Amino acid sequence: MSEKFDRQSCISLLKEKKKELDAAGDDRFPKRSDFTEEQIVAIKAFLGPWPRALEESGLKQADPNREIDKMQKRIASKRKKTEIKKVKKGS
């Protein structure tokens, strides 16, 4: 049977699973394998990729350097492409 999910129910699923794991003495974050395929699809649809879903539900702290690192990689890539264009144009 198809269960209807929304953003809040997906967050609740993750939080409840974390409580179950803690009660069982398992000190880890919920994994995809802890949920049904239908639940995984709903969680990822409403909350994004798994690491972002854990952050969105408040179970995991967001990495403050992630955006900075991504921007630095993007800038480095653009510089490299520009250098390649300059070399090709000069040849």
N, C-alpha and C positions, 0 to 999 in steps of 0.2 A: 504494500500500500504506500502511496505517495504522501509524504508528510510535507506540509507547507513550511517553508523557512523564511525568515526575514533577518535583517541585520542583527537585531537584538537576540533572537533565538540562537544565531550562530555564535555570538559572544558568550551566551549562557552555556552552550554545549562545551566550548573550550574551557570555561571556568569550572564547570561541573566535573569534567574529566580530570582537570588538574587537582581538584579536591579529592577525587577518588584515588588518584595516584599517590598523593600525599598521605592519605589515610592508610594506603597499603604499604607505606614506607618506601615508595619508589620516588626518589628525588630527581625528577626530570620533567621536561615540558611534554605536553601531549604530542604524539606523532600522528602522521596521517593514518598509519596502520591501526590506530586506536579507534577509528571511526569507520562507518559504512561508506561505500562509494558515493551514495546519495548525499550524505552529510559532508563529505570532503568537497564535492562539487559546489554545494551551497556555501560552505565556509569560504572557499576560494572565490566564488562569484561575488559575495558581499564584502569580503574583507581583503581580497587580493592574495598575493603569493603567501605561502605558509609562514615564513618569518614575519611578514608584515601583519598577518592575521594574529599571530601571537602578541605582537606589539600593540595592535589595535584593541585587543581584548584586555590589555593591561597585565598580561602574564610575564612579558619579557620587556626589558628596557630597550628603547630604540638606541642604536649606535649614533651618537652625536656627530661623528666624523664621516658617516656614510655619504651625506650630501657633498661635503667638502672633497672627499676622495673621488666621487663621481665627477665633480666639476673639474678637478685637476686632470683626471684621465681624458676628459673631453677636450680640454685645452691642449694637452700634449698631443692628442691625435690630430687636432686641427693644425698645430704647428708642423707636425711631421708631413701632413698632406701638402701644406704650403711649401715646405722645403722641396718636396718631390716635384711639385709643379715648377718651382724656380729652376731646378736642375734640368728638367725636360725642356723648358723654354730656352734656357741658355745653350742647350746642345744644338 
